[in-house]
Amino acid sequence: MKRRTKEFALRAMKLADALPKTAGGKTIGGQLVRAATSVAANYRAACRARSGADFRNKLAVCEEESDESAFWIELAAAAALVPSRRLQKLLDESNELTAILVASRRTSARRNA
């Protein structure tokens, strides 16, 4: 997951670089980069969590940021800033990461209940 979240962040950065340099493109690109890189950074932090509760809290942040990344990708598609076909794989990855993070957090909560 560390490698996968880092790759997700890198792909989001490349997408942001490809967005038009308009106000909308810059806003969406900046927000996408912040959210996607936060997924990777917070997942890395979760791996070094000091307790089960700390781990779940950090995963919750990852989950929120991954879902937010999906929002920015969807917004880029809705605004037709780049062709939708170019966005679909990144959007799919964001949704898959979100699902994995939700399941991981729930599993951790059950094990530590």
Phi and psi in degrees as a GROMACS rama.xvg file:
@    title "Ramachandran Plot"
@    xaxis  label "Phi"
@    yaxis  label "Psi"
@TYPE xy
-59.5676  -46.9688  LYS-2
-64.8025  -42.1976  ARG-3
-65.156  -42.2855  ARG-4
-69.2754  -34.4031  THR-5
-66.7858  -42.9723  LYS-6
-61.865  -38.9467  GLU-7
-60.2136  -45.396  PHE-8
-61.4363  -43.947  ALA-9
-63.5416  -42.0208  LEU-10
-64.9858  -38.2621  ARG-11
-64.8823  -38.2005  ALA-12
-63.9628  -40.6105  MET-13
-64.639  -40.5656  LYS-14
-62.1529  -45.4658  LEU-15
-58.7666  -39.3199  ALA-16
-65.5619  -27.0612  ASP-17
-86.0071  -11.3063  ALA-18
-70.5828  152.574  LEU-19
-62.7082  153.455  PRO-20
-85.6364  34.4028  LYS-21
-84.9971  171.814  THR-22
-59.132  -44.4358  ALA-23
-64.9422  -45.1184  GLY-24
-61.9701  -42.4531  GLY-25
-66.4644  -40.9273  LYS-26
-65.2744  -50.3861  THR-27
-62.8797  -44.4009  ILE-28
-60.5669  -45.4718  GLY-29
-63.9988  -44.2907  GLY-30
-66.683  -39.791  GLN-31
-62.419  -45.1112  LEU-32
-62.2172  -44.0023  VAL-33
-61.4369  -45.3115  ARG-34
-68.3874  -47.0761  ALA-35
-67.1548  -39.6241  ALA-36
-70.2279  -29.0438  THR-37
-66.2065  -35.1054  SER-38
-57.6493  -50.9303  VAL-39
-64.8201  -46.2754  ALA-40
-65.5545  -42.2488  ALA-41
-74.1817  -29.0699  ASN-42
-66.4202  -42.1263  TYR-43
-59.9345  -41.9475  ARG-44
-64.693  -37.0647  ALA-45
-61.7222  -36.2125  ALA-46
-65.2882  -17.7024  CYS-47
-112.235  20.2376  ARG-48
-60.1122  150.151  ALA-49
-89.5095  -14.1736  ARG-50
-155.784  170.325  SER-51
-62.1532  -40.1312  GLY-52
-65.7001  -41.0502  ALA-53
-62.8035  -42.7654  ASP-54
-58.6936  -48.9539  PHE-55
-64.4777  -37.7889  ARG-56
-64.3594  -42.2832  ASN-57
-68.2718  -37.7227  LYS-58
-63.9203  -36.3476  LEU-59
-62.9274  -38.9749  ALA-60
-64.1376  -44.2728  VAL-61
-58.1567  -45.0947  CYS-62
-59.2806  -47.3403  GLU-63
-62.0173  -42.9456  GLU-64
-70.0494  -35.1905  GLU-65
-66.5529  -42.5727  SER-66
-65.6877  -38.9976  ASP-67
-64.1066  -38.5845  GLU-68
-57.6384  -43.0112  SER-69
-59.4564  -40.6647  ALA-70
-58.7331  -47.2572  PHE-71
-66.573  -35.6509  TRP-72
-66.5072  -44.014  ILE-73
-61.8623  -38.9854  GLU-74
-66.3564  -39.8157  LEU-75
-61.1541  -39.2465  ALA-76
-67.853  -45.2141  ALA-77
-63.1402  -33.2643  ALA-78
-85.2213  -1.23336  ALA-79
55.8246  41.4577  ALA-80
-76.9893  -29.1023  LEU-81
-144.589  159.913  VAL-82
-59.6006  137.168  PRO-83
-56.5518  -35.2846  SER-84
-61.133  -28.6533  ARG-85
-75.3636  -21.2219  ARG-86
-95.283  -22.1238  LEU-87
-59.5684  -44.654  GLN-88
-64.5925  -38.8839  LYS-89
-68.5946  -39.0931  LEU-90
-64.7212  -42.7411  LEU-91
-59.5844  -42.8485  ASP-92
-64.2306  -41.1011  GLU-93
-60.6709  -44.8283  SER-94
-66.907  -38.3975  ASN-95
-65.3858  -44.0195  GLU-96
-60.8777  -42.5996  LEU-97
-59.3275  -45.8459  THR-98
-63.2474  -42.0284  ALA-99
-62.8617  -43.4752  ILE-100
-66.3234  -39.9303  LEU-101
-60.9161  -48.4012  VAL-102
-63.2046  -40.1815  ALA-103
-64.2166  -42.4698  SER-104
-65.0362  -42.6581  ARG-105
-64.9792  -42.2139  ARG-106
-61.1496  -44.749  THR-107
-61.613  -41.1182  SER-108
-65.3595  -40.2679  ALA-109
-65.4227  -40.6209  ARG-110
-69.0036  -28.5635  ARG-111
-103.441  13.2443  ASN-112
